[in-house]
Amino acid sequence: MEDLISLEIVTPIGVIYKDQVKLVVLPGSEGEFGVLKGHASLISSLKAGIIDIETSNSTHELVAIDSGHAKVSETKIS
């Protein structure tokens, strides 16, 4: 089985996405960055842009955001 990381996208109205995914590319305030399982823990500001989610079956889902922040650990992104 492939290494998957838990992704949770939360808005002021609640959780809009929650799943185990292969890869997430986030629009960081200093540029885009990708996160895989085992990534070093960090917190980053996010700018307006697209979150590119590679799902467990290798399809891509895109979520547009205005801004926010990402909290990354070795097993979860929120």
Steps between C-alpha positions, in 0.01 A plus 500: 500500500616847418588757763202729548463816706181626662371827350234716660393832345308715746312823422305730732189295416666169587694212346467495119751222423629206704679197354824302479703632203835439327616860451381854562644810329422817695526868396737616774561870560862446385405273206338164434614198699411132493434280802533120517467266799802543726543873426667707770255678729432864413243776500477719189289793386310435178418755232208497259540215255426136433555200726589205272409169662627170359254243631575141595389383151737752329229739380529871578249720678538878510375730775517880462583700813518870582761474776563312823763289666617140489607290796712206381617202703650167386153345472250786457439827317230740615 
